[in-house]
Amino acid sequence: MDQQTPSDPDRHPLDLLAEEFAERCRRGEHPTVSDYVRRHPDLADGLRDVLPSIALMEKLKRRNTTGGGVAVAAMKLEKLGDFQIVRELGRGGMGIVYEAWQESLGRHVALKVLSRASLLDPQRLARFEREARAAAGLHHTNIVPVFGVGQDEGLHYYVMQFIDGHALSELLAESSGKPHPGDPTTGRTNGTPASTAAKQNGAPGGEAPGNGAESAAIRVPSGRRYWTWVADIGRQVADAMQYAHRQGVLHRDIKPANLLLDAKGIVWVADFGLAKLPEMTDVTQTGDIIGTLQYMAPEGLKSPLNARSDVYALGLTLYELLTLRPAFSESSPAALMRRLSESSPVQPRRVNPHIPRDLETIVLKATARDPGSRYASAGELAEDLENFLHDRPVMARRASTAERVWRWCRRNRAVASFAAAAMICALAAIVVGWVAYGTTRRALASEEARRNQAEIAQQQAETAKHQAEVAERRAEANVALSLKSFEDIFNRIAPQETMPPPTPWPGGGGEGGQPGPPPRQGPRGARASSQDAAVLQSVLTFYDRFARQNSTNLTLELEAAKAYRRVGDIYFRLGRSSDADSANRRAMDSYLRLMSLQPNSIEYQAGFVDAAGWVGFPELKSTPADLQLVHRASDVAQSLARSAPDDPDFNMLLARTLFREGVVLRQQGNLAAAEEDLRQSAAAWLHRPDPRRTGRRFPPPQSAERAAVLQSLAELLSDEHRADDTRKTLHEEYDELDRPAPGPPRGPGEQLAMKTLYQRLAESAKKAGDAGLSRQATDRAALLTRDSAPDDTRGDPLGEPPPRRPRGDEPPGPREP
């Protein structure tokens, strides 16, 4: 021991000095009481009462080793009556808690044994007996039950249910210095396990002796579930306190160290050593501080505690669980008492802004300095926490500014009086100023004419401003009319149809087995010509000149980007690859500039993704810089799809961008990444709504685009010599192309595209060894070739779909001719 009084907050200093004195006596030393009194004058009376008795007991024990009581704090217990000691769980202010095995009933129990120093202190012995009586009279799901009391070889003890869990103070200690589990940035895991041994009815001591099993791990949830976990803990404890209060029992020492959490999430209230029973006289003296000072209600410094004091202590416990730090962190008792009597804790959301506002409101009401402003009972607190858990409005309300000012004035009467005096002086100054204003008003009369002139000038300026605004609105209307006219031109030349080409539409014949340029009659069936392209190019010239003259007009910049993108589409249909790529790059650059000004614009992001998907097409000769653009477009497309999962347009952009990225990765030789992107693209098309129209006879547009994706995937699998996967993918492609979707026939360009898909399917199936599928695809391509009259549905061989491949257990292998 050092020369200072022991400062363990959970053990009485006299108890620690008694242990040291007894240990020195057993080692053969001869310590004197006067030496201890000189070193610790503040404990002089207690030392003079306790140490001589300990010296006498040690002397008698040396004379007769079989007689006398056993000193709990001086030796290791192995058996106490009917109980076989397993290990030490913890040490409290009055004794030691052991895990024990009750031999007569064959069960694990917790055994709380009164320490040596407490045996010599009648007040602490009475407190120990009161704790046993208080807990034994309470029967609640969340209160540690007491099975019985006893005395053996001079040692007092009582038996409790063994709780295989952890004190909340241990979980708080483990969370110190780590990221807050309730923050959104915390890793999305099932929770953080608590690994320390359980401590029941006492603060953690040294390493637990014995051969008992370790306690079950407690998983602390993370993210938003952490706040509901804290609220549920508070609800359980508040419900237990309400039950105890109805029985006339006040706990008076609610704190994290006295709340045990088991692996099932049940909270157990323990340590009723400071409980006040209705039929017992309080063993404390007038002026004694009851409970742990850090969790004591302010009124406990001057008056007896009540039920609202337990509510306050539970509120501070919830505060610590929410913020992971004590509400009052002063180290010295004097500073802590001054803080309790003068101020309130910092609002929880100032410590952690992620704390839900309703939960903060509940904690602030529970920890109000004025008892009348708190919950009237623990039951009301439990009900409000239940409202939070079920997302119902809470009963607690935040104090208004006026109410907080009034309470501050009541607590700080001297400062409030000074402020009131200052306010009176200010009012007097206002009165004097008003009188002075009356005397100067006559002098201001001469200024009235000048002010009238100034008002007239201001009205004239406002009139001129209004006229300028009217002119500006007229100019904007003219610009809008011009833009509408150009939009009509685009719609007449390149209408928005139901089946836009994928990226690109497979046409066969490209290098390395990749899709080649599309036919000049594009899959939309729109009859674009060189004259149309020339007209659109002149429109683009206007857009460029007009945009340069109005460089700050984002609307013009956006319209120019849309125009370049549509011109690129026209050039793509005409087979002018270089011109199409140039127009698409201009559109992409415009969208990038717009995104730099407004990064969160959904329209700019979608336009960028669409334009970037066409850069480098249709030759598929992408540069490394183009690959980076495609990667960025893929990231933006995935972000858009996540922000609105039910939006079909975003899902379409994601599917096409993944297809584009997969094709480019395949060209770069990264087959594994290409396969993953192609499979994700095929899966994305499945989630897009199927807009059917009565009378349509071709598959819906997304089915054709998904078939193109599956075709590219099959070719990739074929290159990797994965025959089974290739045949399975080709059958899936055939099912997409053969999907019935009645509707009016579309143009010959679309027929040609469908024919191309069936031809490539037939070639791939033949290469994969599936002769039956190859024959079916060939027949479908031949039917499309004969069907050259799109508006004549009579005798249409596609009106009735061909026999589908058998379903069931038949493998997608080669068919017999």
Secondary structure, DSSP 8 states (H G I E B T S, - for coil): --SS----TTS-HHHHHHHHHHHHHHTT----HHHHHHH-GGGHHHHHHHHHHHHHHHHHHHH-TTSS---TTTS---EETTEEEEEEEEE-SSEEEEEEEETTTTEEEEEEEE-HHHHT-HHHHHHHHHHHHHHHT---TTB--EEEEEEETTEEEEEEE---EEEHHHHHHHHTTS--TTSTTS---S-EEE-S----SSB--SS--SS------EEE--TTHHHHHHHHHHHHHHHHHHHHHHTT-B-----GGGEEEETTS-EEE---TT-B-TTS---S-TT---S-GGG--GGGGTS---HHHHHHHHHHHHHHHHHSS-S---SSHHHHHHHHHH-----HHHH-TTS-HHHHHHHHHHT-SSGGGS-SSHHHHHHHHHHHHTT---S-----HHHHHHHHHHH-HHHHHHHHHHHHHHHHHHHHHHHHHHHHHHHHGGGHHHHHHHHHHHHHHHHHHHHHHHHHHHHHHHHHHHHHHHHHHHHHHS---S----SS---S--GGG------SS-TT-----HHHHHHHHHHHHHHHHHHHHTTT-HHHHHHHHHHHHHHHHHHHHHT-HHHHHHHHHHHHHHHHHHHHH-TT-HHHHHHHHHHHTTTTTTTT---HHHHHHHHHHHHHHHHHHHH-TT-HHHHHHHHHHHHHHHHHHHHHT-HHHHHHHHHHHHHHHHTS-----TT--S--HHHHHHHHHHHHHHHHHHHTT-HHHHHHHHHHHHHHHT---------HHHHHHHHHHHHHHHHHHHHHT-HHHHHHHHHHHHHHHH---TT--TT-TTSS-------SS--S-----
